[in-house]
Amino acid sequence: MPPVVPPFLIGLITAPVLKRVVKPLVRGVVMTSVGLALEVRRAAVETGAQIQDLTAEVVAEKQARSGGAPRAKADGVVTARGAGVG
């Protein structure tokens, strides 16, 4: 009958090896995930800014075509000349 190696001895031998291999692997995965999340966040902010710029251009064009500057009501709501806000 072959000698039986107790499981705790296998654990004592493999734990340091796994620690050396798994720790850098997990660290790399976490760093990559954080980097990817930051990149996605930056892209979302950039896209939002582009949409705001585009919206401002369209509003300016519409106001220029209607022939008037925006009017401010007493409550601070800005409307185009002749347009009423409910």
C-alpha positions in Angstrom: 0.0 0.0 0.0 1.4 3.4 -0.9 2.1 5.9 1.9 -0.8 8.3 2.5 0.1 12.0 2.7 -2.0 13.9 5.1 -4.0 16.7 3.5 -2.6 19.3 5.9 0.9 18.5 4.6 -0.2 19.2 1.1 -1.7 22.5 2.3 1.5 23.4 4.0 3.5 22.9 0.9 1.1 24.4 -1.7 0.0 27.5 0.4 3.2 29.5 0.0 3.4 28.6 -3.7 -0.2 29.6 -4.3 0.3 32.8 -2.4 3.2 33.8 -4.6 1.2 33.0 -7.8 -2.3 34.1 -6.9 -1.5 37.5 -5.2 0.1 39.1 -8.3 -2.6 37.6 -10.5 -5.4 39.1 -8.3 -3.5 42.4 -8.0 -3.3 42.6 -11.8 -7.0 41.8 -12.2 -7.9 44.5 -9.7 -5.6 47.1 -11.3 -7.0 46.4 -14.8 -10.6 46.6 -13.5 -9.9 50.0 -11.8 -8.2 51.3 -14.9 -11.0 50.2 -17.1 -13.6 51.8 -14.8 -11.7 55.1 -14.8 -11.5 55.0 -18.5 -15.2 54.4 -18.9 -16.0 57.2 -16.5 -13.7 59.6 -18.4 -15.4 58.7 -21.7 -18.9 59.2 -20.2 -17.9 62.7 -18.9 -16.5 63.6 -22.2 -19.6 62.4 -24.1 -21.8 64.4 -21.7 -19.8 67.5 -22.4 -20.1 67.0 -26.1 -23.9 66.6 -25.8 -24.1 69.8 -23.8 -22.0 71.7 -26.4 -24.2 70.4 -29.2 -27.4 71.3 -27.3 -26.0 74.9 -26.7 -25.3 75.2 -30.4 -28.8 74.1 -31.4 -30.4 76.5 -28.9 -28.2 79.4 -30.2 -29.2 78.6 -33.8 -32.9 78.4 -33.0 -32.7 81.7 -31.2 -30.8 83.3 -34.1 -33.4 82.1 -36.5 -36.3 83.3 -34.4 -34.7 86.8 -34.4 -34.5 87.4 -30.7 -32.5 87.0 -27.7 -33.8 84.8 -24.9 -36.2 86.4 -22.4 -36.2 85.7 -18.7 -39.5 85.6 -16.8 -39.8 86.8 -13.3 -39.2 83.3 -11.9 -36.0 83.0 -13.9 -37.2 80.7 -16.6 -35.6 81.6 -19.9 -37.8 81.3 -23.0 -37.5 82.2 -26.6 -39.2 85.4 -27.7 -42.9 84.7 -28.2 -42.7 81.2 -26.7 -44.7 80.5 -23.6 -43.8 78.0 -21.0 -46.8 76.2 -19.4 
